[in-house]
Amino acid sequence: CGLLDFNLRGGDAALMLKLAPKYTLLDLVRRRQSVDQLMFDQAVAKHESGIELLAGPDLFADTHEIDPALCRQVIAHSQAAQPYCVVGIEDLQHAEQIGILSESDRVILSTRLDLVSLYRTQRHLDYIRKNSNAIERTVVVAAGAGLAGEIPPRAACRILQTPTIHQIPDDPAAGVVSLNIGNPAVREFPQ
Protein backbone atom coordinates (compact mmCIF):
# COMPACT_ATOMS: atom_id res chain seq x y z
CA CYS A 1 0.00 0.00 0.00
CA GLY A 2 1.02 3.59 -0.42
CA LEU A 3 1.33 5.54 2.83
CA LEU A 4 1.32 9.32 2.52
CA ASP A 5 2.29 11.19 5.68
CA PHE A 6 0.36 14.46 5.50
CA ASN A 7 1.10 15.35 9.12
CA LEU A 8 2.19 18.89 8.32
CA ARG A 9 3.40 19.61 11.84
CA GLY A 10 6.01 16.89 11.61
CA GLY A 11 5.56 13.47 10.10
CA ASP A 12 6.58 10.43 12.17
CA ALA A 13 5.81 7.55 9.79
CA ALA A 14 9.40 7.31 8.51
CA LEU A 15 10.70 7.04 12.06
CA MET A 16 8.05 4.45 12.98
CA LEU A 17 9.05 2.35 9.96
CA LYS A 18 12.80 2.91 10.50
CA LEU A 19 13.19 4.50 7.08
CA ALA A 20 15.49 7.36 6.11
CA PRO A 21 13.84 8.81 3.02
CA LYS A 22 15.73 11.28 0.82
CA TYR A 23 12.59 13.30 0.13
CA THR A 24 9.44 14.37 1.94
CA LEU A 25 5.98 15.49 0.94
CA LEU A 26 7.23 19.09 0.92
CA ASP A 27 9.75 18.32 -1.80
CA LEU A 28 6.83 17.47 -4.08
CA VAL A 29 4.08 19.93 -3.15
CA ARG A 30 5.82 23.26 -2.75
CA ARG A 31 4.74 25.72 -5.41
CA ARG A 32 5.74 24.27 -8.80
CA GLN A 33 3.97 23.35 -12.02
CA SER A 34 3.13 19.69 -11.45
CA VAL A 35 4.25 16.39 -9.99
CA ASP A 36 4.77 13.55 -12.45
CA GLN A 37 4.83 9.82 -11.72
CA LEU A 38 8.64 9.61 -12.00
CA MET A 39 9.10 12.38 -9.40
CA PHE A 40 6.65 10.62 -7.11
CA ASP A 41 8.32 7.22 -7.54
CA GLN A 42 11.73 8.73 -6.68
CA ALA A 43 10.35 10.41 -3.55
CA VAL A 44 8.84 7.32 -1.90
CA ALA A 45 10.82 5.09 0.44
CA LYS A 46 10.12 1.37 0.29
CA HIS A 47 9.66 -0.64 3.48
CA GLU A 48 10.35 -4.38 3.54
CA SER A 49 6.67 -5.00 4.33
CA GLY A 50 5.68 -3.58 0.93
CA ILE A 51 4.60 -0.16 2.19
CA GLU A 52 5.72 2.69 -0.06
CA LEU A 53 6.02 5.76 2.16
CA LEU A 54 6.04 9.38 1.18
CA ALA A 55 7.42 10.87 4.37
CA GLY A 56 5.91 13.88 6.07
CA PRO A 57 7.78 17.14 6.59
CA ASP A 58 10.16 17.75 9.46
CA LEU A 59 8.71 19.09 12.71
CA PHE A 60 9.68 22.73 12.12
CA ALA A 61 9.46 22.82 8.32
CA ASP A 62 7.86 25.82 6.64
CA THR A 63 4.63 24.49 5.18
CA HIS A 64 3.18 27.79 3.93
CA GLU A 65 3.96 27.11 0.27
CA ILE A 66 2.00 23.87 -0.05
CA ASP A 67 -0.18 23.76 -3.14
CA PRO A 68 -3.41 21.76 -2.53
CA ALA A 69 -3.63 20.91 -6.25
CA LEU A 70 -0.20 19.29 -6.06
CA CYS A 71 -1.33 17.32 -2.99
CA ARG A 72 -4.14 15.86 -5.08
CA GLN A 73 -1.61 14.95 -7.80
CA VAL A 74 0.57 13.17 -5.23
CA ILE A 75 -2.43 11.14 -4.03
CA ALA A 76 -3.34 10.27 -7.63
CA HIS A 77 0.20 9.01 -8.27
CA SER A 78 0.08 6.87 -5.13
CA GLN A 79 -3.28 5.44 -6.18
CA ALA A 80 -1.83 4.65 -9.61
CA ALA A 81 1.19 2.89 -8.09
CA GLN A 82 -0.50 0.84 -5.35
CA PRO A 83 -3.86 -0.88 -4.90
CA TYR A 84 -4.39 0.97 -1.60
CA CYS A 85 -3.47 4.50 -0.62
CA VAL A 86 -3.54 5.55 3.03
CA VAL A 87 -3.19 9.24 3.85
CA GLY A 88 -2.39 10.16 7.44
CA ILE A 89 -3.46 13.67 8.51
CA GLU A 90 -3.23 15.22 11.95
CA ASP A 91 -6.11 17.68 11.76
CA LEU A 92 -8.60 19.34 9.46
CA GLN A 93 -7.16 22.86 9.47
CA HIS A 94 -5.56 22.87 6.04
CA ALA A 95 -7.29 23.10 2.66
CA GLU A 96 -5.35 20.15 1.28
CA GLN A 97 -6.58 17.97 4.15
CA ILE A 98 -10.25 18.83 3.63
CA GLY A 99 -9.80 18.04 -0.05
CA ILE A 100 -8.35 14.65 0.87
CA LEU A 101 -11.45 13.86 2.95
CA SER A 102 -13.81 14.73 0.12
CA GLU A 103 -12.00 12.43 -2.29
CA SER A 104 -11.49 9.50 0.10
CA ASP A 105 -13.18 6.12 -0.18
CA ARG A 106 -13.06 5.81 3.62
CA VAL A 107 -12.23 8.22 6.43
CA ILE A 108 -11.10 6.66 9.70
CA LEU A 109 -11.33 8.93 12.71
CA SER A 110 -9.54 7.52 15.72
CA THR A 111 -10.36 8.45 19.29
CA ARG A 112 -10.09 7.29 22.86
CA LEU A 113 -13.15 6.55 24.97
CA ASP A 114 -12.78 9.38 27.48
CA LEU A 115 -14.96 12.47 27.68
CA VAL A 116 -12.43 14.98 26.27
CA SER A 117 -11.48 12.73 23.34
CA LEU A 118 -15.12 12.07 22.49
CA TYR A 119 -15.89 15.80 22.68
CA ARG A 120 -13.08 16.52 20.21
CA THR A 121 -14.19 13.64 17.99
CA GLN A 122 -17.73 15.03 17.94
CA ARG A 123 -16.36 18.43 16.90
CA HIS A 124 -14.38 16.76 14.09
CA LEU A 125 -17.47 14.87 12.92
CA ASP A 126 -19.46 18.13 12.90
CA TYR A 127 -16.70 19.79 10.88
CA ILE A 128 -16.65 16.91 8.38
CA ARG A 129 -20.44 17.16 8.01
CA LYS A 130 -20.22 20.89 7.38
CA ASN A 131 -17.16 21.03 5.11
CA SER A 132 -17.06 17.85 3.04
CA ASN A 133 -19.17 15.09 1.59
CA ALA A 134 -17.28 12.40 3.52
CA ILE A 135 -19.50 11.86 6.56
CA GLU A 136 -21.20 8.78 5.01
CA ARG A 137 -17.74 7.25 4.50
CA THR A 138 -16.44 8.13 7.97
CA VAL A 139 -15.75 5.35 10.46
CA VAL A 140 -14.96 5.98 14.12
CA VAL A 141 -12.35 3.72 15.72
CA ALA A 142 -11.62 3.65 19.45
CA ALA A 143 -7.89 3.08 19.78
CA GLY A 144 -6.63 1.57 23.01
CA ALA A 145 -10.10 0.43 24.04
CA GLY A 146 -10.81 -1.61 27.13
CA LEU A 147 -9.32 0.63 29.83
CA ALA A 148 -10.93 0.91 33.23
CA GLY A 149 -13.11 3.98 33.62
CA GLU A 150 -13.61 4.70 29.92
CA ILE A 151 -17.02 5.59 28.53
CA PRO A 152 -18.76 2.41 27.31
CA PRO A 153 -18.87 2.04 23.52
CA ARG A 154 -22.69 2.15 23.39
CA ALA A 155 -22.73 5.45 25.27
CA ALA A 156 -19.95 6.74 23.00
CA CYS A 157 -22.10 5.88 19.97
CA ARG A 158 -24.93 7.98 21.41
CA ILE A 159 -22.58 10.88 22.16
CA LEU A 160 -21.09 10.80 18.66
CA GLN A 161 -24.40 10.03 16.97
CA THR A 162 -22.83 7.16 15.07
CA PRO A 163 -24.27 3.65 14.71
CA THR A 164 -21.07 1.86 15.70
CA ILE A 165 -17.58 2.43 16.99
CA HIS A 166 -14.94 -0.08 15.98
CA GLN A 167 -12.43 -0.91 18.68
CA ILE A 168 -8.74 -1.70 18.78
CA PRO A 169 -7.94 -3.18 22.20
CA ASP A 170 -5.33 -1.55 24.38
CA ASP A 171 -2.09 -3.49 23.87
CA PRO A 172 0.79 -1.17 24.75
CA ALA A 173 3.40 -3.94 24.65
CA ALA A 174 2.59 -4.80 21.03
CA GLY A 175 2.54 -1.12 20.07
CA VAL A 176 5.86 -0.29 21.70
CA VAL A 177 7.60 -3.38 20.32
CA SER A 178 6.34 -2.63 16.81
CA LEU A 179 7.46 0.99 17.00
CA ASN A 180 10.84 0.13 18.40
CA ILE A 181 11.66 -2.36 15.66
CA GLY A 182 10.07 -0.35 12.84
CA ASN A 183 7.40 -2.81 11.77
CA PRO A 184 3.62 -2.41 11.51
CA ALA A 185 1.94 -3.93 14.59
CA VAL A 186 -0.22 -6.21 12.47
CA ARG A 187 2.95 -7.76 11.08
CA GLU A 188 4.53 -8.38 14.46
CA PHE A 189 1.32 -9.48 16.19
CA PRO A 190 -1.04 -10.80 13.50
CA GLN A 191 -3.36 -12.34 16.10
trRosetta pair geometry for C-beta under 8 A, 3 or more apart (Angstrom, degrees):
i j d omega theta_ij theta_ji phi_ij phi_ji
1 50 7.2 73 12 117 58 97
1 51 6.0 -16 64 -114 76 70
1 52 7.5 -150 100 29 35 77
1 82 5.4 111 -147 162 31 138
1 83 7.1 -70 -99 67 67 72
1 84 3.9 -36 -120 80 105 104
1 85 6.9 -177 -174 -81 84 24
1 86 5.8 43 149 -5 129 104
2 44 7.4 -73 -136 -121 92 144
2 51 7.8 121 -120 -163 17 63
2 52 5.1 -33 -109 71 66 100
2 53 8.0 155 -164 -85 54 27
2 54 7.4 18 -177 -5 97 99
2 78 3.6 167 141 -169 162 104
2 79 7.3 -105 35 -60 144 36
2 81 6.1 93 -69 77 128 105
2 82 4.0 175 -27 31 92 143
2 84 7.0 -170 28 97 70 54
2 85 4.5 -10 65 -114 112 73
2 86 6.9 176 89 26 57 64
3 13 6.0 -168 138 -175 126 150
3 51 5.2 6 -4 -170 122 112
3 52 7.0 164 22 77 73 45
3 53 4.8 -21 72 -104 105 72
3 54 7.3 -169 93 27 55 64
3 86 5.1 -12 -110 68 68 102
3 88 7.1 18 -174 -11 89 108
4 25 7.0 90 -171 -94 87 117
4 53 7.9 164 -83 -156 29 50
4 54 4.8 3 -119 54 70 113
4 74 6.6 123 -131 134 139 113
4 75 6.6 -78 -10 -95 169 72
4 78 5.8 -87 -51 -60 118 165
4 85 6.8 17 -6 -176 113 93
4 86 7.1 180 25 90 71 50
4 87 4.6 -17 68 -111 110 74
4 88 7.0 -176 87 22 55 69
5 11 3.7 86 143 -147 130 133
5 12 7.5 -170 -150 43 137 43
5 13 4.2 -147 -80 16 129 129
5 14 7.2 -90 -4 -24 160 81
5 25 6.5 -135 76 -32 73 124
5 53 6.8 26 -19 -169 108 96
5 54 6.5 -156 23 93 76 64
5 55 5.5 -14 41 -160 133 32
5 56 3.3 -97 125 -38 110 93
5 88 5.4 -12 -121 58 54 113
6 11 7.8 92 22 -90 7 115
6 25 6.5 133 -100 -117 56 166
6 56 6.5 -147 -57 -106 6 103
6 71 7.4 66 -117 -149 124 120
6 87 5.5 21 -1 -179 125 95
6 88 6.1 173 36 80 74 53
6 89 4.6 -23 89 -89 113 77
6 90 7.8 -149 104 -2 71 73
6 96 7.2 -145 -157 117 129 113
6 97 6.4 155 139 -94 134 89
6 100 6.8 -154 24 -51 175 164
7 10 6.3 -42 125 79 108 41
7 11 4.5 139 58 -95 101 64
7 12 6.8 -14 62 8 157 77
7 13 7.7 151 14 -17 121 96
7 56 4.5 -4 54 -135 81 165
7 57 8.0 -141 90 41 64 73
7 88 6.0 -24 -38 118 95 102
7 89 6.7 162 -77 -142 55 29
7 90 4.5 77 -130 -35 84 112
8 56 7.1 -126 -76 -165 28 109
8 57 6.3 27 -146 34 50 121
8 63 4.7 90 -173 -145 109 168
8 66 7.3 -70 -121 -33 129 159
8 90 7.0 -127 30 30 68 115
8 94 6.2 76 1 -32 156 158
8 97 8.0 -103 -13 -50 122 120
9 59 7.0 14 157 -149 59 58
9 90 6.0 -79 30 59 106 160
10 56 6.8 85 154 118 22 122
10 57 6.8 -79 -96 93 34 72
10 58 6.3 -14 -118 159 78 32
10 59 3.4 19 -99 -102 132 61
10 60 7.5 22 -75 -28 109 43
10 61 7.7 148 -84 14 63 95
11 14 6.7 70 118 3 106 95
11 24 7.0 167 34 -150 136 114
11 25 7.2 119 -34 3 148 119
11 55 5.6 155 99 175 142 67
11 56 1.6 141 -54 55 135 116
11 57 6.0 108 -2 37 102 39
11 58 7.9 -53 34 -70 79 20
11 88 7.8 114 -134 86 96 120
12 15 5.1 -58 -166 44 66 114
12 16 5.7 66 138 -26 87 105
12 56 7.2 -7 3 44 40 129
13 16 5.5 -57 -144 39 33 112
13 17 6.1 13 162 -3 68 111
13 53 5.7 -170 127 -148 121 128
13 55 6.4 -161 71 -123 98 63
13 56 6.4 106 19 -2 101 102
13 88 6.5 150 -58 35 128 150
14 17 6.2 -69 -145 49 26 97
14 19 4.6 -99 -154 73 76 94
14 20 7.0 101 172 -92 119 25
14 21 5.5 -103 -117 4 134 105
14 45 6.7 67 -120 44 100 149
14 53 6.3 156 -86 134 71 145
14 55 4.2 11 -49 -115 125 119
14 56 7.5 -144 -7 31 100 71
15 18 7.4 25 -173 -77 32 38
16 179 5.6 -61 -137 -131 82 78
16 182 6.8 141 148 -127 37 59
17 45 8.0 150 97 102 131 119
17 47 5.0 -73 -180 -99 129 136
17 51 6.7 -113 -125 80 149 139
17 53 6.2 -179 45 -42 158 155
17 182 5.3 71 180 -170 25 88
17 183 7.7 78 -132 -87 61 24
17 184 7.8 3 -102 -50 91 73
18 181 7.5 -60 -25 154 140 35
18 182 2.8 -37 -5 -106 113 157
19 45 4.4 127 175 128 136 144
19 47 6.1 -85 -63 -82 126 88
19 53 6.0 148 52 54 163 143
19 55 7.2 -151 97 -73 117 117
19 182 7.6 147 -26 -164 64 126
20 45 7.5 165 67 -128 31 152
21 24 6.7 122 97 -74 124 60
21 43 7.5 44 179 174 123 57
21 44 7.5 -73 -129 -173 128 24
21 45 3.8 -114 -90 -39 96 129
21 53 6.7 -124 -60 99 136 104
21 54 7.8 123 -153 -145 166 33
21 55 4.3 -171 41 -12 144 132
22 43 7.7 -121 75 -133 87 47
22 45 7.7 148 11 -76 67 101
23 27 4.2 -94 -159 49 99 156
23 28 7.2 81 159 -37 126 91
23 42 7.1 66 4 119 147 79
23 43 4.0 -84 89 -136 140 80
23 54 7.9 -39 104 -148 95 77
23 55 7.3 155 99 42 49 103
24 27 5.5 118 54 -4 58 97
24 43 7.8 -83 36 -171 7 107
24 54 7.5 100 -164 168 39 72
24 55 4.7 -73 -115 91 75 94
24 56 6.3 -2 -162 124 109 16
24 57 5.1 117 144 -92 144 48
24 58 7.2 -122 -50 -25 168 69
24 61 7.6 -130 94 -77 155 167
25 28 6.1 -72 -164 41 39 104
25 29 5.9 -10 162 11 79 119
25 54 5.7 89 -77 143 77 106
25 55 6.8 -131 -19 91 77 47
25 56 5.7 -6 4 -123 124 41
25 57 5.9 -80 56 -42 98 79
25 74 7.1 63 -141 -166 84 168
26 29 6.4 -77 -126 51 29 85
26 30 5.8 42 179 -43 72 100
26 57 4.5 68 -30 -93 120 110
26 61 5.8 -124 -47 164 160 146
26 63 6.8 -107 -98 -106 114 73
26 66 7.2 -83 -116 -86 72 94
27 30 7.3 -30 -133 5 14 107
27 43 6.1 -178 83 -123 121 121
28 35 5.0 45 -173 -113 101 136
28 39 6.4 136 -119 139 97 114
28 40 6.8 61 -124 -95 144 66
28 43 5.6 -15 -55 -86 119 172
28 54 7.4 -35 8 -161 145 131
28 70 6.6 176 137 160 78 116
28 74 5.5 101 123 -91 141 121
29 35 7.3 -31 -79 -50 60 138
29 66 5.1 22 125 -144 114 79
29 67 5.7 -154 180 45 77 75
29 70 4.2 159 -133 106 71 120
29 71 5.3 42 -127 -67 142 68
29 74 6.2 -54 -67 -29 108 137
29 96 7.7 51 -179 -119 149 160
30 65 4.7 33 -146 110 84 116
30 66 6.7 -58 -93 -90 47 45
30 67 7.2 79 175 -4 14 95
30 70 7.9 -56 38 76 19 165
31 65 5.0 -85 -10 -180 98 104
31 67 5.5 116 -94 -48 55 117
32 35 7.6 93 80 -62 119 71
32 67 7.5 -137 32 10 56 145
32 70 7.0 80 53 -97 83 145
34 70 7.2 -175 -137 -109 36 86
34 73 6.3 -176 -162 -129 77 166
35 39 5.3 -124 -161 82 72 132
35 40 6.0 83 157 -57 110 94
35 70 5.5 99 -17 -158 115 90
35 73 4.5 142 49 115 104 128
35 74 5.7 7 85 -70 162 72
35 77 6.6 -93 120 -23 110 143
36 39 5.1 99 56 8 70 102
36 40 7.2 -133 102 -4 37 91
36 77 7.9 115 154 -96 25 133
37 40 5.5 -56 -149 38 34 113
37 41 6.1 36 154 -22 69 106
37 77 5.3 175 -110 -135 64 107
37 80 6.7 -73 -112 89 118 142
37 81 7.5 153 -153 -62 100 105
38 41 5.7 -52 -143 36 30 111
38 42 6.4 27 157 -16 63 107
39 42 6.0 -61 -152 38 28 109
39 43 6.4 24 153 -21 64 112
40 43 5.8 -64 -150 35 30 111
40 44 6.8 27 159 -24 67 103
40 54 7.5 -48 -159 -87 80 131
40 74 6.3 161 -111 -134 113 65
40 77 3.8 -178 -48 140 176 153
40 78 7.1 -133 -179 -55 134 63
40 81 7.2 -154 120 -30 124 141
41 44 6.4 -54 -149 25 30 107
41 77 7.8 -121 -42 171 68 121
41 81 6.9 165 -90 -104 87 143
43 54 5.8 33 121 -125 107 95
44 52 4.5 23 166 173 141 96
44 53 6.1 144 -160 70 81 36
44 54 5.2 -58 -97 -70 78 72
44 78 8.0 131 -80 -103 136 89
44 81 7.9 -174 -3 112 161 164
45 52 7.4 160 74 -159 36 54
45 53 5.0 -25 61 65 88 97
45 54 7.9 147 14 -89 74 28
45 55 6.5 33 9 -35 121 105
46 50 8.0 -31 -166 -144 89 21
46 51 7.6 154 -155 86 47 51
46 52 5.6 -21 -101 -106 69 73
46 53 7.8 177 -85 20 20 77
47 50 7.0 -30 80 42 83 24
47 51 4.2 8 42 59 124 95
47 52 7.6 -147 16 -74 79 28
47 53 6.3 63 -26 -14 108 112
49 183 6.8 129 -55 -145 128 79
49 184 6.0 101 -141 9 175 111
49 187 5.7 -93 -115 -75 129 155
51 184 7.4 128 -36 -40 139 124
52 78 7.5 -177 92 -136 114 88
52 81 6.7 -74 73 122 161 130
52 82 6.1 -161 34 -58 122 134
54 74 6.7 172 147 -179 175 120
54 78 7.0 -95 -9 -80 128 123
56 88 7.6 -77 -56 81 127 109
57 61 3.8 -108 168 50 120 152
57 63 6.1 -173 38 -81 167 105
58 61 4.5 118 56 -42 80 103
62 65 7.1 43 125 6 99 96
63 66 5.4 -2 180 -25 78 119
66 70 7.5 -135 -173 62 64 113
66 71 6.8 41 172 -51 107 114
66 94 7.5 11 80 -173 142 134
66 96 6.1 -75 137 -18 124 147
67 70 4.1 71 81 7 106 110
67 71 7.1 -172 94 -14 55 80
68 71 5.2 -47 -151 28 41 118
68 72 6.8 42 152 -19 67 98
68 95 4.8 -69 -72 110 144 106
68 96 4.0 -158 -115 -83 80 79
68 99 5.6 117 -175 0 117 152
69 72 5.8 -50 -157 32 36 112
69 73 6.8 39 144 -20 64 102
70 73 5.3 -48 -150 33 41 116
70 74 6.5 47 149 -23 67 99
71 74 5.6 -50 -151 31 33 114
71 75 6.6 33 151 -16 64 103
71 96 4.0 82 18 -154 168 124
71 99 6.9 116 90 76 123 131
71 100 7.2 -76 144 -61 122 100
72 75 5.7 -52 -150 36 34 112
72 76 6.4 38 150 -21 65 105
72 96 7.8 -139 -38 -143 73 86
72 99 6.2 -75 -70 143 106 134
72 103 7.2 104 -128 -5 99 166
73 76 5.5 -54 -149 36 33 114
73 77 6.5 33 153 -19 66 103
74 77 5.8 -54 -151 34 31 110
74 78 6.6 31 151 -18 64 105
75 78 5.6 -54 -150 36 34 112
75 79 6.3 33 152 -18 66 106
75 85 6.3 110 -162 155 75 149
75 87 6.5 -20 -109 -71 111 135
75 100 6.8 172 -76 -117 152 90
75 103 7.2 106 117 100 154 138
76 79 5.7 -54 -147 38 31 112
76 80 6.4 33 153 -21 64 106
77 80 5.6 -53 -147 35 33 112
77 81 6.3 24 156 -16 65 111
78 81 5.8 -63 -145 40 30 106
78 82 6.1 -27 174 30 69 108
78 85 4.4 107 120 -122 112 121
79 82 7.2 -79 -125 59 20 72
79 85 4.7 -63 -77 -23 70 143
82 85 6.1 131 75 -71 110 72
87 100 5.3 -123 109 -166 156 137
87 104 7.4 -119 39 -96 119 115
89 92 7.4 78 130 -77 133 54
89 97 4.6 123 -151 -135 149 114
89 100 6.4 156 -44 70 140 150
91 94 7.5 96 84 1 90 86
91 97 7.0 64 89 126 54 172
92 97 5.6 -154 -128 115 45 124
92 98 6.1 78 -167 -75 88 79
92 101 7.3 12 -121 -33 108 144
92 124 6.5 140 -4 -139 133 86
92 127 5.5 140 91 124 153 139
92 128 7.3 -122 -108 -69 159 74
92 131 7.4 133 165 71 128 144
93 97 7.2 39 47 45 42 140
94 97 4.6 86 66 4 88 106
94 98 7.4 -162 91 -5 46 83
95 98 5.9 -55 -151 36 36 109
95 99 6.4 38 153 -20 67 107
96 99 5.6 -52 -150 36 34 117
96 100 6.6 43 150 -27 63 101
97 100 5.4 -44 -150 27 37 116
97 101 6.9 41 151 -20 63 98
98 101 5.7 -49 -156 30 37 114
98 102 6.7 35 150 -19 66 104
98 131 5.6 -69 -143 141 127 121
98 132 5.8 -163 -170 -64 82 114
99 102 5.8 -55 -151 34 34 112
99 103 6.4 13 159 -3 67 112
100 103 6.3 -74 -150 47 28 98
100 104 6.2 44 153 -48 66 107
101 104 5.7 -49 -147 9 29 120
101 107 5.6 30 -140 -95 84 137
101 128 6.3 -132 -180 -130 149 96
101 132 4.5 -23 107 -146 117 175
101 134 4.4 -109 163 -3 90 159
102 132 4.5 -135 -74 -149 81 104
102 133 5.6 67 -138 33 82 85
102 134 5.9 -117 -92 -42 35 105
104 107 5.2 101 92 -64 146 80
104 134 6.0 40 53 -125 103 129
104 137 6.4 176 101 115 90 139
105 137 6.5 -153 155 -162 31 140
106 137 5.4 -132 -110 172 40 99
106 138 8.0 136 -170 -97 55 27
106 139 6.4 -3 -172 2 102 115
107 128 7.1 167 114 -138 163 145
107 134 4.9 68 -19 162 140 127
107 137 5.6 93 9 108 87 88
107 138 4.3 -28 75 -103 110 73
107 139 7.0 164 83 21 54 67
108 138 7.8 166 -83 -156 21 57
108 139 5.2 -22 -109 69 67 98
108 141 5.6 8 -173 -3 101 124
109 121 6.2 125 145 -146 121 95
109 124 6.0 163 -146 113 136 136
109 125 7.0 -173 73 -71 175 83
109 128 7.9 -103 -63 -33 140 151
109 138 5.9 19 -9 -172 116 104
109 139 7.1 173 24 82 74 44
109 140 5.3 -32 73 -106 99 64
109 141 7.1 160 77 22 44 74
110 140 7.9 138 -101 -163 24 54
110 141 4.9 -33 -104 75 72 98
110 142 7.7 130 -159 -111 66 13
110 143 4.7 27 -171 -22 117 119
111 117 4.9 137 -173 156 90 108
111 118 6.3 89 168 -86 142 52
111 120 7.5 170 -124 77 107 93
111 121 4.2 -14 -90 -71 143 140
111 140 6.4 -13 13 -167 118 99
111 141 7.3 149 24 78 69 48
111 142 5.9 -42 77 -106 80 59
111 143 7.1 155 65 17 26 83
112 117 4.0 152 55 -21 85 177
112 118 8.0 -96 83 -41 59 70
112 142 6.8 75 -140 -156 24 79
112 143 6.6 -57 -80 65 64 76
112 144 6.0 -19 -115 66 92 114
112 150 7.3 -117 163 -128 84 122
113 117 7.1 -45 -31 76 9 129
113 118 6.9 39 -143 -55 41 111
113 142 5.1 23 -50 -146 101 131
113 145 6.0 67 -11 -118 129 82
113 147 7.4 170 58 43 105 97
113 150 3.8 66 95 175 108 120
113 151 4.9 -141 169 52 88 77
113 152 7.7 93 178 -51 136 3
113 153 6.9 -64 -115 -79 140 60
113 156 5.5 -76 -132 -71 94 145
113 165 8.0 117 -91 134 106 154
114 117 4.9 82 57 16 80 107
114 118 6.9 -159 85 -7 35 92
114 150 6.0 -83 -68 -127 65 77
114 151 6.7 145 -112 -4 22 97
115 118 5.9 -62 -145 40 26 107
115 119 6.3 31 156 -24 64 106
115 151 6.6 114 -66 -43 62 129
116 119 5.6 -52 -149 32 31 115
116 120 6.5 26 155 -14 64 105
117 120 5.9 -57 -150 39 31 108
117 121 6.2 33 151 -21 66 107
118 121 5.3 -51 -142 37 34 115
118 122 6.3 40 155 -23 65 101
118 151 6.4 -25 -30 42 150 151
118 156 5.8 -129 -111 -135 132 90
118 159 5.2 26 165 116 132 146
118 160 6.5 -110 -160 -58 93 98
119 122 5.8 -53 -152 32 28 112
119 123 6.7 29 150 -18 62 104
120 123 5.5 -51 -151 35 36 114
120 124 6.5 37 150 -19 66 103
121 124 5.6 -52 -150 36 34 113
121 125 6.4 36 151 -19 66 104
121 140 6.6 76 -180 -134 133 120
121 160 6.1 -34 114 -106 114 120
122 125 5.6 -51 -147 36 33 112
122 126 6.4 37 152 -20 64 103
122 159 6.5 -92 -68 147 129 87
122 160 5.6 -139 -86 -112 83 65
122 161 7.8 85 -129 15 98 94
123 126 5.7 -51 -149 35 32 114
123 127 6.4 33 151 -20 64 106
124 127 5.6 -54 -148 36 33 113
124 128 6.4 35 152 -21 66 103
125 128 5.6 -50 -147 34 33 112
125 129 6.4 36 152 -21 64 104
125 135 7.1 83 -166 -128 77 100
125 138 6.9 157 -122 124 84 155
125 140 7.7 -25 -76 -74 124 119
125 160 6.3 114 -11 -164 161 90
125 161 7.6 170 126 58 150 96
125 162 7.4 -118 -123 -56 154 115
126 129 5.7 -54 -151 34 31 113
126 130 6.3 23 154 -14 65 111
127 130 5.8 -60 -145 41 30 108
127 131 5.8 -14 170 15 68 119
128 131 6.7 -77 -127 53 20 84
128 132 5.5 -48 -161 47 63 108
128 134 5.7 -81 -172 74 109 99
128 135 5.3 137 121 -80 105 80
128 138 5.9 76 138 -68 161 154
129 135 4.8 44 -91 -73 69 145
132 135 7.4 146 86 -31 84 74
133 136 7.7 -21 160 19 69 102
134 137 5.2 -72 -163 55 69 103
134 138 5.8 87 135 -52 87 97
135 138 5.3 -44 -146 10 37 123
139 166 6.4 16 167 4 111 123
140 160 6.0 40 -66 148 171 162
140 162 5.3 102 9 93 132 172
140 164 7.8 177 56 102 94 53
140 165 4.9 -48 100 -119 108 81
140 166 7.1 162 92 25 52 75
141 165 7.1 148 -111 -175 20 72
141 166 4.6 -29 -110 75 76 100
141 167 7.2 166 -163 -86 65 21
141 168 6.3 37 171 -12 109 102
142 145 4.2 71 116 -71 115 116
142 153 6.7 -117 -5 -104 154 97
142 156 7.0 55 -75 121 131 168
142 165 5.2 54 -24 154 106 118
142 166 7.1 -172 21 90 72 45
142 167 4.7 -15 62 -111 105 74
142 168 7.0 -166 91 28 56 67
143 168 5.1 -3 -122 56 57 118
144 147 6.6 14 147 -31 92 118
144 168 6.9 10 -26 90 33 90
144 169 7.7 14 -144 155 23 27
144 170 4.2 47 -162 -97 64 85
144 172 7.9 41 -122 -65 105 80
145 150 7.1 -151 -144 99 62 165
145 153 7.3 29 -151 -71 136 110
145 167 3.9 -56 33 -158 161 108
145 168 6.3 126 11 63 98 42
145 169 5.7 -71 68 -105 81 40
145 170 6.3 -152 60 -30 27 80
146 150 7.7 39 44 29 8 140
146 167 7.5 106 -37 171 87 130
146 169 5.0 18 -4 -142 141 81
146 170 5.0 -135 60 14 99 98
147 150 4.9 92 68 -30 87 118
147 170 5.6 79 -57 -35 87 155
151 155 5.2 -113 174 88 97 119
151 156 5.2 122 109 -64 113 91
151 159 7.3 7 151 -6 154 146
152 155 4.7 85 64 12 86 104
152 156 6.9 -151 96 -9 41 89
153 156 5.3 -55 -144 37 34 115
153 157 6.4 42 155 -25 66 98
153 165 5.2 -150 -155 61 96 117
153 167 6.5 -70 -92 -60 137 127
154 157 5.6 -47 -154 27 33 115
154 158 6.9 31 149 -15 62 101
155 158 5.6 -52 -154 35 38 112
155 159 6.4 40 148 -20 68 104
156 159 5.5 -51 -145 36 35 114
156 160 6.0 16 161 -3 68 112
156 165 5.4 -16 103 -14 121 160
157 160 6.2 -67 -140 50 25 97
157 161 7.9 101 164 -78 54 6
157 162 5.6 -108 -145 73 69 72
157 163 6.7 -6 -161 168 121 12
157 164 6.4 -14 -110 -102 126 20
157 165 5.6 -137 -73 -15 83 101
158 161 7.3 21 -173 -74 30 47
160 165 7.1 96 43 -74 146 116
162 165 6.5 93 91 -65 124 78
171 174 4.2 11 132 25 116 117
171 175 6.3 137 95 -19 72 91
171 189 7.4 -149 136 114 149 166
172 175 5.5 -60 -145 42 36 114
172 176 5.9 32 162 -18 73 108
173 176 6.1 -57 -143 38 26 106
173 177 6.2 24 159 -16 63 110
174 177 6.0 -58 -144 39 27 109
174 178 6.2 26 158 -18 64 111
174 185 5.4 77 146 -153 102 110
174 188 6.8 163 -160 96 83 113
174 189 4.5 -41 -139 -5 124 159
175 178 5.9 -60 -148 37 26 109
175 179 6.3 22 158 -15 64 108
175 185 6.0 -22 -98 -94 52 135
176 179 5.8 -56 -146 39 30 109
176 180 6.0 27 158 -19 66 111
177 180 5.9 -60 -144 38 27 110
177 181 6.4 0 166 3 64 110
177 188 6.1 -173 111 153 109 155
177 189 7.9 97 73 -36 126 114
178 181 6.6 -73 -145 48 24 91
178 183 5.5 -102 -150 78 74 74
178 184 6.5 -19 -168 154 126 17
178 185 4.0 -77 -55 -85 169 67
178 187 7.6 122 -130 55 109 84
178 188 4.8 -156 -92 23 89 142
178 189 7.3 -85 -59 5 116 102
179 182 7.6 28 -177 -71 29 37
181 188 7.1 119 62 -89 130 138
183 187 5.0 -107 167 78 108 125
183 188 5.2 117 98 -48 124 105
184 187 4.7 89 68 1 86 106
184 188 7.4 -174 91 -2 46 86
185 188 5.9 -64 -147 44 36 103
185 189 5.8 -27 174 39 75 103
186 189 7.1 -75 -122 69 22 65
186 190 6.1 55 176 -106 63 58
187 190 7.0 11 -133 -65 18 87
